[in-house]
Amino acid sequence: MKHLAKLWLLLFLLFESCVIFQATKVPANNLKAAVETKSNKSPKIVFLGDSITHGRVSYDYVASIAKHPSLADYQIINEGINSRLTVQILEQLENVKQINPDIVFLLIGTNDLKATLSEEEYNRYANLWKLKDPVTEESFVRNLTKIIQTIQKDTKTKLVVFSPPVLGEDPNSIPFQRSKRFAELTKQVVTKEKAIYKPLHETLSRGLDESKLNVRKPYIQGTWGMYWTILKYYSSTSSWNDLGDSNGYYYLTDAIHLNERGGKILEDMALEEILVGKK
C-alpha cells in the first residue's frame, strides 16, 4: 500500500508540474524575442500586461487577434506574464522603445489592486517579485503615469489603455469595489495623459447588470480555486466558458481571469482600435 501511495503521489506531482509548465510558459512572440529577431513584419502591435494578456490561465485574446484574416502581415507581440504589477511593466519599456511599435495595448492593475486587499495578498507579490515598497493607489497612479509618459515620449506609438477587469462578480463585495476604484484611477490617468482609454471594467460591470444573474459570486482570497480551474483546463476538454459556468461566473473563470465570454469583449475593443485605419 505504501508503494502504491508513493506511486500515486509521484504521478500527481508529475502531472502538477506539467500543468504548471503549461500555465507559466512564456509566449514565444514576447518582446525580448521580437527585439532579438528584428522582424521586418509591419505594422507592429505590442500587448503589455499580466496573466490576462499572457493567455495561459485566461482566454487568449492576443492569439485570437493574431489569427484575424486582416492582420496576416502584422507582427503581434505578447508581453504578458502572470502576476505582474505596474512596476514590472516599467521594466519592459526599454524593449518597447527598441521595437517602436505602431500600437501598444496596456492592460494592467489587477495585481496592484489585489496587493492592496490585505497583508497576506501583498506578501505573496512581495515574495514573488522581491518588492521593497508597499503597493497603494498612489504607487499605481505613479507607475501608470510613468509608463504612459515614457511610451508617448520615446515612441511614436498609438497607446491604448484598458481599465482592469472586475475582480469577482459581486458588485457589493470589497474586491469588486476595489477593482472599480482602480478602473476609475486608470481612466483619470489616461485622460490626463491624453492616451486612448477603453472601458473594460465598465463594460463587464454593465453586462453583469444586464445578465440578471440570481447569484453574484465574489472574489475570495486564496489560490486553490484558481489552481484547480487551471488544472481542469489543461487536463480535460473543458473550455474557459465551461469552467466559468461550473464555478458560477459569467465573465470570469475563477473570480480573476476572463473566460471566452469576457475575453471576447476585450478582443473586440482591441480590434476596434487596430482595424480603424484599415476601413
C-alpha positions as CSV (number, residue, x, y, z in Angstrom):
1,M,0.0,0.0,0.0
2,K,2.8,2.4,0.8
3,H,4.4,1.8,-2.6
4,L,1.1,2.4,-4.3
5,A,0.6,5.6,-2.3
6,K,4.1,6.8,-3.3
7,L,3.4,6.0,-6.9
8,W,0.1,8.0,-6.9
9,L,1.9,10.9,-5.2
10,L,4.7,10.7,-7.8
11,L,2.2,10.7,-10.7
12,F,0.3,13.6,-9.1
13,L,3.4,15.7,-8.8
14,L,4.5,14.9,-12.3
15,F,1.0,15.8,-13.6
16,E,1.0,19.0,-11.5
17,S,4.5,20.0,-12.8
18,C,3.2,19.6,-16.4
19,V,0.2,21.8,-15.7
20,I,2.4,24.5,-14.1
21,F,4.7,24.3,-17.1
22,Q,1.7,24.9,-19.4
23,A,0.3,27.7,-17.3
24,T,3.5,29.6,-17.0
25,K,5.0,29.0,-20.5
26,V,6.4,32.3,-21.7
27,P,4.8,33.5,-25.1
28,A,7.2,32.8,-27.9
29,N,6.2,36.1,-29.5
30,N,7.3,38.2,-26.5
31,L,9.2,41.5,-26.5
32,K,12.6,40.1,-26.0
33,A,12.2,37.7,-28.9
34,A,10.9,40.5,-31.1
35,V,14.0,42.6,-30.3
36,E,16.4,39.8,-31.0
37,T,14.8,38.6,-34.2
38,K,14.2,42.1,-35.7
39,S,11.3,41.0,-37.9
40,N,10.5,43.1,-41.0
41,K,6.8,42.5,-40.5
42,S,4.8,45.6,-40.1
43,P,2.7,47.1,-38.5
44,K,3.9,46.0,-35.1
45,I,1.5,45.7,-32.2
46,V,2.6,45.1,-28.6
47,F,0.2,43.8,-25.9
48,L,1.6,44.7,-22.4
49,G,0.1,43.1,-19.3
50,D,-0.3,40.3,-16.8
51,S,-1.9,36.9,-16.9
52,I,-5.0,38.1,-18.7
53,T,-2.8,39.1,-21.6
54,H,-0.4,36.2,-21.2
55,G,-3.4,33.9,-22.1
56,R,-2.2,30.7,-20.4
57,V,-4.7,30.8,-17.5
58,S,-7.2,33.0,-19.2
59,Y,-8.9,33.3,-22.6
60,D,-6.0,34.0,-25.0
61,Y,-7.4,37.1,-26.7
62,V,-3.9,38.0,-28.2
63,A,-3.6,34.7,-30.0
64,S,-7.2,35.1,-31.3
65,I,-6.4,38.6,-32.6
66,A,-3.2,37.3,-34.3
67,K,-5.4,34.9,-36.3
68,H,-7.6,37.7,-37.7
69,P,-7.6,37.4,-41.5
70,S,-6.9,41.2,-41.9
71,L,-3.8,41.0,-39.7
72,A,-1.8,38.4,-41.6
73,D,1.1,40.8,-42.2
74,Y,1.2,42.3,-38.7
75,Q,3.7,41.4,-36.1
76,I,1.7,40.6,-32.9
77,I,3.8,40.7,-29.7
78,N,2.5,39.2,-26.5
79,E,4.3,40.7,-23.5
80,G,2.0,39.4,-20.8
81,I,3.3,37.5,-17.8
82,N,1.3,36.0,-14.9
83,S,1.1,38.1,-11.6
84,R,2.7,41.2,-13.0
85,L,2.1,44.6,-11.4
86,T,2.7,48.0,-12.9
87,V,6.3,48.0,-11.6
88,Q,7.1,45.0,-13.8
89,I,5.7,46.8,-16.8
90,L,8.2,49.6,-16.2
91,E,11.0,47.1,-16.6
92,Q,9.8,46.3,-20.2
93,L,9.8,49.9,-21.5
94,E,13.3,49.8,-22.9
95,N,12.3,46.9,-25.2
96,V,9.2,48.8,-26.2
97,K,11.4,51.7,-27.3
98,Q,13.6,49.4,-29.4
99,I,10.6,47.9,-31.1
100,N,8.9,51.3,-31.6
101,P,5.6,49.6,-32.3
102,D,2.7,51.1,-34.2
103,I,0.2,50.3,-31.4
104,V,0.7,49.4,-27.8
105,F,-2.2,47.9,-25.8
106,L,-1.8,48.1,-22.0
107,L,-3.9,46.1,-19.6
108,I,-2.6,46.2,-16.0
109,G,-3.8,46.8,-12.5
110,T,-5.5,43.7,-11.3
111,N,-2.5,42.5,-9.3
112,D,-1.8,46.0,-8.0
113,L,-5.3,46.2,-6.6
114,K,-5.2,42.7,-5.2
115,A,-2.0,43.6,-3.4
116,T,-3.9,46.4,-1.6
117,L,-6.6,44.0,-0.2
118,S,-4.7,42.5,2.7
119,E,-1.2,42.0,4.1
120,E,-1.3,38.4,3.0
121,E,-2.1,39.3,-0.6
122,Y,0.7,41.9,-0.6
123,N,3.2,39.4,0.9
124,R,2.6,37.0,-1.9
125,Y,3.6,39.6,-4.5
126,A,6.4,40.9,-2.4
127,N,7.9,37.3,-2.1
128,L,7.4,36.7,-5.9
129,W,8.8,39.9,-7.1
130,K,11.1,40.9,-4.2
131,L,9.1,44.1,-3.7
132,K,10.6,46.6,-1.3
133,D,7.9,49.2,-1.3
134,P,4.2,49.0,-0.4
135,V,1.6,48.8,-3.2
136,T,-1.0,51.6,-2.9
137,E,-3.4,53.6,-5.0
138,E,-0.7,56.3,-5.1
139,S,2.0,53.8,-6.3
140,F,-0.4,52.5,-9.0
141,V,-1.1,56.0,-10.3
142,R,2.6,57.0,-10.2
143,N,3.7,53.9,-12.1
144,L,0.9,54.0,-14.6
145,T,1.6,57.7,-15.3
146,K,5.3,56.9,-15.8
147,I,4.5,54.0,-18.2
148,I,2.2,56.2,-20.3
149,Q,4.5,59.2,-20.3
150,T,7.6,57.1,-21.3
151,I,5.9,55.4,-24.2
152,Q,4.4,58.6,-25.5
153,K,7.7,60.5,-25.2
154,D,10.1,57.8,-26.6
155,T,8.0,56.2,-29.3
156,K,5.5,57.3,-32.0
157,T,3.1,54.6,-31.0
158,K,-0.7,54.8,-30.6
159,L,-1.2,53.9,-27.0
160,V,-4.4,52.2,-25.9
161,V,-5.1,51.6,-22.2
162,F,-7.8,49.3,-20.8
163,S,-9.3,49.6,-17.4
164,P,-8.6,46.5,-15.3
165,P,-11.5,44.0,-15.3
166,V,-13.8,43.2,-12.5
167,L,-12.5,41.2,-9.5
168,G,-15.2,38.7,-8.7
169,E,-18.7,39.4,-9.9
170,D,-20.5,40.6,-6.7
171,P,-20.7,44.4,-7.0
172,N,-21.2,44.8,-3.3
173,S,-18.0,43.0,-2.3
174,I,-14.9,44.9,-1.3
175,P,-12.7,43.3,-4.1
176,F,-15.2,44.3,-6.8
177,Q,-15.3,47.8,-5.4
178,R,-11.5,48.0,-5.3
179,S,-11.4,46.9,-9.0
180,K,-13.9,49.7,-9.7
181,R,-11.8,52.2,-7.9
182,F,-8.7,51.2,-9.9
183,A,-10.6,51.4,-13.1
184,E,-11.6,55.0,-12.1
185,L,-7.9,55.8,-11.3
186,T,-6.9,54.3,-14.7
187,K,-9.4,56.5,-16.5
188,Q,-8.2,59.6,-14.7
189,V,-4.5,59.0,-15.6
190,V,-5.2,58.0,-19.2
191,T,-7.5,61.0,-19.7
192,K,-4.9,63.4,-18.1
193,E,-2.1,62.0,-20.3
194,K,-4.2,62.0,-23.4
195,A,-3.9,58.4,-24.3
196,I,-6.8,56.2,-25.6
197,Y,-9.0,54.7,-22.9
198,K,-11.0,51.6,-23.3
199,P,-13.7,50.9,-20.5
200,L,-13.3,47.2,-20.0
201,H,-14.3,47.2,-16.3
202,E,-17.3,49.4,-17.0
203,T,-18.5,47.2,-19.9
204,L,-18.2,44.0,-17.9
205,S,-20.0,45.6,-15.0
206,R,-22.8,46.8,-17.2
207,G,-23.0,43.3,-18.8
208,L,-23.3,41.7,-15.4
209,D,-26.2,44.1,-14.6
210,E,-28.0,43.2,-17.8
211,S,-27.4,39.4,-17.4
212,K,-29.8,39.4,-14.4
213,L,-27.9,36.6,-12.7
214,N,-29.6,35.4,-9.5
215,V,-26.3,34.9,-7.7
216,R,-23.1,37.0,-8.0
217,K,-20.0,35.3,-6.7
218,P,-17.4,37.5,-5.0
219,Y,-13.6,37.1,-5.1
220,I,-12.4,35.2,-2.1
221,Q,-8.7,35.4,-1.1
222,G,-6.9,32.2,-1.8
223,T,-5.2,30.4,-4.7
224,W,-6.8,26.9,-4.6
225,G,-9.8,27.7,-6.7
226,M,-7.6,29.3,-9.4
227,Y,-5.1,26.4,-9.4
228,W,-7.9,23.8,-9.5
229,T,-9.5,25.7,-12.5
230,I,-6.2,25.8,-14.4
231,L,-5.7,22.1,-13.6
232,K,-9.1,21.2,-15.0
233,Y,-8.5,23.3,-18.2
234,Y,-5.2,21.5,-19.1
235,S,-6.4,18.1,-18.1
236,S,-9.8,18.0,-19.8
237,T,-11.7,19.2,-22.9
238,S,-13.5,21.9,-20.9
239,S,-13.4,25.5,-22.3
240,W,-12.8,28.6,-20.2
241,N,-16.6,29.2,-20.5
242,D,-17.4,25.7,-19.3
243,L,-15.1,26.2,-16.3
244,G,-16.5,29.7,-15.6
245,D,-20.0,28.3,-15.7
246,S,-19.2,25.4,-13.4
247,N,-17.6,27.9,-10.9
248,G,-20.6,30.2,-11.0
249,Y,-19.2,33.1,-13.0
250,Y,-20.5,34.8,-16.1
251,Y,-17.4,36.6,-17.5
252,L,-14.7,35.1,-15.3
253,T,-13.3,31.6,-14.8
254,D,-12.1,31.8,-11.1
255,A,-13.0,35.3,-9.9
256,I,-9.9,36.8,-11.5
257,H,-9.4,35.6,-15.1
258,L,-11.5,36.1,-18.2
259,N,-13.4,33.3,-19.9
260,E,-14.3,33.5,-23.6
261,R,-17.4,35.5,-22.9
262,G,-15.4,38.2,-21.1
263,G,-12.3,37.8,-23.3
264,K,-14.2,38.4,-26.5
265,I,-15.3,41.8,-25.2
266,L,-11.6,42.7,-24.6
267,E,-10.7,41.3,-28.0
268,D,-13.4,43.3,-29.8
269,M,-12.2,46.5,-28.1
270,A,-8.7,45.9,-29.3
271,L,-9.7,45.1,-32.8
272,E,-11.8,48.2,-32.9
273,E,-8.6,50.2,-32.5
274,I,-6.4,48.1,-34.8
275,L,-8.9,48.0,-37.7
276,V,-10.0,51.6,-37.6
277,G,-7.2,52.6,-40.0
278,K,-8.0,49.7,-42.4
279,K,-11.5,50.7,-43.1
